[in-house]
Amino acid sequence: MARALVVLALCGPEPPGPGAPSCRLLYARTFGDPPGAGDPARQRLRRKEQLLALARQVASQCRLLQASSGRSPSPQLPPDEPISLQDAPGGVFQLRPGDPFPERLTVAWISVLSLAFALVCDPRENLPLAEITLRRLTPRFLASLRLLGSGTDVLLRPEVADRLLDRLLPHGRLLFLNECFLQALDREMGLKAAR
């Protein structure tokens, strides 16, 4: 079961200075009921803080991998060129209890161009399936981006992202998806997903 999905724009290969953001959260969605009772506004604020903390950890993982490999991310999205996700850097890391979720969870992430996509899963979840799901979601999210300028100046159309997740990750359940289903979904939604 997936607990959350976040999409973030990386602010650069260098660690940010004091007070500077390390990333910009483009999209976040949680699955399942949030634990605890109380004021709904306070719960929403807590969930937002948790997702921002998660985004910072994913950005940190991306920078660490880039620094160790010597590669830097592409500063902007190419307009119509196909993007190969086979060699896209990615990884898996564990979230300790309370950091930022109350229980231990696993995060699978992938970095494409100047963006990062992360899927937060239960520790017992099938990690290869989570990684495949993330690699199948990523090109479809990329197809729903709109460039505002260069670099990380992009907007994600939330209505497209919500429809994608409702079909490909219903209620946070990871599905075995075949290529015919994905092609039919792309046609239905009018997406030209990058391969």
MARKE-371649 format. One line per 5 residues: their letters; for each residue x, y, z of C-alpha. Coordinates in pm, whole numbers, plus 50000, padded with zeros to 5 digits. Last residue first. Layout:
<recs>
A) X Y Z; ...
</recs>
This chain:
<recs>
RAAKL) 50919 50658 47720; 50764 51003 47735; 50387 51000 47762; 50176 51151 47489; 49863 51209 47689
GMERD) 49510 51249 47553; 49350 51108 47869; 49172 50821 47693; 49465 50762 47457; 49712 50747 47746
LAQLF) 49478 50517 47940; 49450 50281 47641; 49830 50277 47611; 49866 50202 47983; 49614 49915 47971
CENLF) 49791 49765 47668; 50131 49797 47841; 50032 49592 48143; 49992 49728 48495; 50042 49518 48808
LLRGH) 49871 49737 49062; 49992 49917 49375; 49705 50016 49599; 49713 50378 49720; 49337 50432 49698
PLLRD) 49361 50358 49326; 49721 50390 49200; 49700 50380 48820; 49341 50496 48763; 49280 50738 49052
LLRDA) 49645 50839 49034; 49617 50942 48671; 49291 51130 48731; 49449 51322 49021; 49757 51411 48815
VEPRL) 49539 51534 48529; 49333 51753 48765; 49651 51875 48934; 49805 52020 48614; 50170 52039 48712
LVDTG) 50330 52378 48673; 50690 52440 48580; 50955 52699 48657; 51220 52450 48770; 51469 52531 48499
SGLLR) 51355 52759 48220; 51025 52937 48178; 50663 52861 48254; 50674 52502 48132; 50355 52301 48164
LSALF) 50364 51951 48302; 50101 51689 48217; 50328 51482 47991; 50587 51469 48270; 50322 51320 48500
RPTLR) 50260 51049 48241; 50630 50987 48207; 50662 50948 48588; 50367 50716 48653; 50523 50416 48479
RLTIE) 50860 50461 48650; 50682 50501 48986; 50479 50185 48928; 50796 49996 48836; 50964 50119 49155
ALPLN) 50665 50022 49371; 50647 49680 49203; 51018 49623 49272; 50955 49733 49634; 50669 49488 49708
ERPDC) 50524 49650 50020; 50614 49526 50369; 50770 49861 50467; 50448 50043 50375; 50506 50278 50084
VLAFA) 50600 50640 50012; 50632 50710 49637; 50870 50984 49529; 50906 51180 49205; 51193 51422 49153
LSLVS) 51223 51701 48896; 51512 51887 48734; 51562 51630 48456; 51417 51306 48591; 51491 51193 48946
IWAVT) 51329 50875 49077; 51219 50786 49428; 51111 50485 49633; 51039 50570 49997; 50993 50305 50267
LREPF) 50798 50361 50587; 50859 50327 50963; 50562 50464 51159; 50458 50810 51286; 50534 50984 50954
PDGPR) 50799 51262 50927; 51046 51130 51053; 50829 51006 51341; 50924 50645 51281; 51236 50633 51064
LQFVG) 51190 50682 50692; 51375 50423 50487; 51544 50485 50154; 51506 50368 49796; 51675 50491 49484
GPADQ) 51662 50674 49159; 51871 50795 48871; 51709 50789 48528; 51883 50536 48305; 51571 50357 48183
LSIPE) 51364 50675 48197; 51456 50782 47845; 51300 51116 47753; 51157 51170 47407; 51230 51515 47266
DPPLQ) 50941 51756 47225; 51021 52059 47441; 51328 51956 47642; 51270 52010 48016; 51517 52236 48188
PSPSR) 51833 52249 48394; 51946 51896 48320; 52057 51740 48646; 52424 51717 48736; 52630 51403 48710
GSSAQ) 52939 51337 48924; 52796 51005 49045; 52850 51073 49416; 52732 51434 49393; 52424 51340 49190
LLRCQ) 52336 51062 49436; 52374 51296 49734; 52176 51572 49560; 51887 51334 49484; 51885 51200 49842
SAVQR) 51871 51558 49976; 51582 51641 49744; 51401 51329 49870; 51459 51436 50232; 51334 51789 50158
ALALL) 51021 51646 49992; 50953 51429 50299; 50976 51731 50528; 50736 51916 50297; 50499 51617 50305
QEKRR) 50505 51607 50686; 50447 51983 50712; 50146 51952 50480; 50010 51662 50686; 50047 51870 51007
LRQRA) 49867 52164 50847; 49587 51936 50729; 49558 51782 51080; 49539 52131 51238; 49260 52227 51000
PDGAG) 49076 51902 51078; 49090 51967 51458; 49127 51644 51645; 49165 51278 51584; 49465 51068 51505
PPDGF) 49595 50885 51203; 49537 51021 50851; 49296 50802 50657; 49428 50635 50347; 49630 50778 50060
TRAYL) 49823 51104 50056; 49875 51329 49757; 50141 51583 49684; 50214 51802 49383; 50463 52068 49284
LRCSP) 50665 52089 49607; 50956 52326 49551; 51301 52212 49652; 51602 52293 49867; 51444 52617 49992
AGPGP) 51683 52892 50102; 51679 52986 50473; 52045 52902 50524; 52213 52825 50193; 52093 52552 49964
PEPGC) 52295 52239 49900; 52427 52253 49544; 52267 52058 49260; 51981 52301 49217; 51625 52387 49319
LALVV) 51480 52042 49259; 51117 52056 49151; 50899 51819 49349; 50641 51549 49292; 50511 51369 49599
LARAM) 50316 51045 49636; 50180 50921 49967; 50086 50614 50172; 50128 50344 49908; 50000 50000 50000
</recs>
